[in-house]
Amino acid sequence: MSHRRAVLLMILVTLLWSMAGVVSRHLDGARSFEVTFWRSAFNALALAVALTALRGPGLWAGLVRAPRIVWASGLCWSVMYTAFMVALTLTTVANVLVMMALGPLMTALLARLFLAQRLPPRTWLAILLAGIGVAWMFARQAGAGVSLTGSMVAMAVPLAAAINWTLLQGAGHRDTVSSVEGDVAPDMLPAVLLGATISALATLPLAWPLQATAHDIGLLGFLGVFQLAVPCLLVVRLSRVLSGAEISLLALLELVFGVALVWLGAGETPASDTLVGGALVVAALILNEWLALRSENQSRASASSGPASAQ
């Protein structure tokens, strides 16, 4: 897969992720932990069906024997699925989203520390601009008296994501298990299933008694399949092409898409501060990808002109 196609698919992933806000505005009775439970449960069911079709019955025996890195990634997925909702019960939405803006910086630092990746200056600049944009979007709403506990829980979202993207890259995984003997890269797709299952089991006691209507369950089933299962499987595949920093940076588009979808689908008009901050995020992403494309084209041009100049 080319880098350009991977970027386009990652943008689609963030668009799918961003559907949660607008869909949740149309729920009848499901709230907080119950929303998380149903969404994670349907996510786990969809992943179980999809991965069984891809891997065969051996998937389940393989989960028991899965290496620790697969279980570690599964735990990261579960934290990512649940910590956001838990944080919202303890602090403001604005504070949670500002904490999430730290994701790209955390990912870049972990990749630098554990994978010895040297990020180009353009990526550091894009991370800085995007972080400023997200902070600006919600700074006016943050206010005073923000819960320290809520902030710590919210911090778990970008931290878990940063660890997960680093694990996926460090694993050197691929989406099919090699039959060649030797040092085989672990199959990381089942980690997404593990994360969904852990999330559903952890939130079920907190969601009881269940109050969702049939209408709610239908919407949350849609989210579990198309807002979580499909994009999460895609992002595991894309981590073979995109760096962890790029994935984390592009994932910030979820905030921009989320605001736009709620605006169009639920009539929530964003404030001018939100539009200014969103413009900064989009500008940072466009700048990063444009510079990457220009660098790639220059490298190709140099490679193609090399043999000709040597003759």
Summary of the structure (lengths in Angstrom):
residues: 311
radius of gyration: 20.2
end to end distance: 32.4
largest distance: 77.5
contacts: 1081
relative contact order: 0.21
helix: 78%
strand: 0%
